[in-house]
Amino acid sequence: QVQLVESGGGLVQAGGSLRLSCTTSASTFSSANMGWFRQAPGKERVLVARIWWSTSYTSYADSVKGRFTISGDNAKNTVYLQMNSLKPEDTAVYYCNARNWAMEDYWGQGTQVTVSS
């Protein structure tokens, strides 16, 4: 059973920064890509950023471009999300996602990010 463990969430003032981390406990797990999603109260879970290991290609939601940066270490199945210039509308539960080569998705338990105005 692949488990993703997230850390780094918390409470921050608008304009501040946070760094989320996610890693898997399964040393034999091989992911094709990893990413971060977020879900605000009463809203759907949406993609924030994703990184493809084979090409190092990254993609971002329009709402976070220029403020968030995804990075990671493929060999360690670890992914980070550096969040700068945070806004109250970034408040959500952030979920780590890993997708393997069979297109199967694995999820972390979620970490709360709260941005106060």
Residue pairs with C-beta under 8 A, 6 or more apart in sequence:
1 26
2 24
2 25
2 26
2 29
2 98
2 106
3 24
3 25
3 26
3 106
4 22
4 23
4 24
4 96
4 97
4 98
4 106
4 107
4 108
4 109
5 22
5 23
5 24
5 25
5 108
5 109
6 20
6 21
6 22
6 94
6 95
6 96
6 108
6 109
6 110
6 111
7 20
7 21
7 22
7 111
8 18
8 19
8 20
8 21
8 81
8 111
9 18
9 20
9 94
9 111
9 112
9 113
10 18
10 112
10 113
10 114
11 114
11 115
11 116
12 18
12 86
12 113
12 114
12 115
12 116
13 115
13 116
14 86
14 87
14 88
14 115
14 116
14 117
15 85
15 86
16 86
16 115
17 82
17 83
17 84
17 85
17 86
18 83
18 86
18 113
19 80
19 81
19 82
19 83
20 36
20 80
20 81
20 83
20 94
20 96
20 111
20 113
21 78
21 79
21 80
22 34
22 36
22 78
22 79
22 80
22 96
22 108
23 76
23 77
23 78
23 79
24 31
24 77
24 78
24 98
24 106
26 77
29 77
29 98
29 100
29 106
30 77
30 100
30 101
31 53
31 74
31 77
31 98
31 99
31 100
32 52
32 53
32 54
32 99
32 100
32 101
32 103
33 50
33 51
33 52
33 53
33 98
33 99
34 50
34 51
34 53
34 72
34 77
34 79
34 96
34 97
34 98
34 99
35 47
35 48
35 49
35 50
35 51
35 70
35 79
35 96
35 97
35 99
36 47
36 48
36 49
36 50
36 70
36 79
36 81
36 94
36 95
36 96
36 97
37 45
37 46
37 47
37 48
37 94
37 95
37 97
38 45
38 46
38 48
38 90
38 92
38 93
38 94
38 95
38 113
39 45
39 46
39 92
39 93
39 95
39 110
40 91
40 92
40 93
43 92
45 95
46 61
47 61
48 60
48 61
48 64
48 68
48 81
48 94
49 58
49 59
49 60
49 61
49 64
49 68
49 69
49 70
49 81
50 58
50 59
50 70
50 97
51 57
51 58
51 70
51 71
51 72
51 79
52 58
53 72
53 74
58 70
60 68
60 70
63 89
64 83
64 90
67 83
67 84
67 85
67 86
68 81
68 82
68 83
68 84
69 81
69 82
69 84
70 79
70 80
70 81
70 82
71 79
71 80
71 82
72 78
72 79
72 80
77 98
79 96
79 98
81 94
83 90
83 113
86 113
86 115
87 115
88 115
88 116
88 117
89 115
90 113
90 115
91 113
91 114
91 115
92 113
93 110
93 111
93 112
93 113
94 110
94 111
94 112
94 113
95 107
95 108
95 110
96 107
96 108
97 105
97 106
97 107
97 108
98 105
98 106
99 105
99 106
100 106
